[in-house]
Amino acid sequence: MGKRPRRSPAEKAMAQYTDYSVKEPMELMEFLAARMPDASRTKLKSLLSKRVVYVDNVITTQFNFPLQPGMKVKISKDKGRKEFSNRLLKIVYEDAYVIVVEKTEGLLSVNTERQKERTAYSILNEYVQRTNKRSRVYIVHRLDRDTSGLMMFAKDEKTQRVLRDNWHDIVTDRRYVAVVTGELEKNYDTVTSWLTDKTLYVANSTYDDGGQKSITHYRTIKRGNGLSLVELDLETGRKNQIRVHMQSLGHPLIGDGRYGGDIAPNPIGRLALHAFKLNFYHPVTNQLMEFDTPYPPAFKKLFLKQHRSEQ
């Protein structure tokens, strides 16, 4: 007998999952029971609690999650995964190569030389080392401490290198939502400037003064109560880019004491910036991975107050 052909890393990665397509509306538990008739209800609940069931690439633990035709359900064959629960960080997706998380505001992505404290990086390292002491996660990109939302970590150096070296080709959509002071005049626009990191703040210039060219596209979603709800699409990802660009328009972010949006009292008690969408081609399988989270409820409430007062 000849040797079996060696599988590529992409084939190995794809083989880690059992894939199912949803043909008709039903709850997730009912769907799993139909696809795995020999498994007990306890066993199916265990799969959900171990976070190895995905609906459209997002870890789903809700047994009565409503499935719709066209959705894809994946079950990971990695049964050794440890439980994870942390109020500062939620794992949205995990495989052998990447972890996608949603972090809360106030949590650093990674320590700096000046700041030594608990971070998204340290929390995830503790988690992966519960399965293998030699495991660790690798930084790919960062979110500001006061920004909440989606970010990605690699699980090995090779994957980190692929993601960093090809970031603009791999990441197809990375968007934020913000609430800014004042009502923006334009529905759509692009801000281009050159940013220079001065450690405590980022300096902004409308001409090339040796800083990094920075481009932000924005779309105004809603106006009211002297505020605007804005979606922001980054063409570049510089430090504090959104905050500096919105300040340059005269519409700083709510809760931004550094760049001029520090309304007293802050109506939501946080910086009004959330990374709500992250789409990328998987660095190993090349599959398009799409993740999004709802706008933070606190952002929406800023606009509901006005509607109540008008009634």
Buried (B, 14 or more C-beta within 10 A) or exposed (E): EEEEEEEEBBEEBBEBBEEBEBEEEBBBBEBBBEEBEEBEEEEBBEBBEBBBBBBBBBBBBEBEBEBEEEBEBBBBEBEEBEEBEBEBBBBBBBBBBBBBBBBBBEBBBEEEEEEEEBBBBBBBBEBBBEEEEEBBBBBBBBBBBBBBBBBBBBBBEBBBBBBBEEBEEBBEBBBBBBBBBBBBEEEEEEBEBBBBEEEEBBEBBEEEEEBBEBBBBBBBBBBBBEBBBBBBBBBEBBBBBBBBBBBBBEBBBBBBEBBBBBBEEBBBEBBBBBBBBBBBBBBBBEEEBBBBBEBBEBBBEBBEEEEEEEE
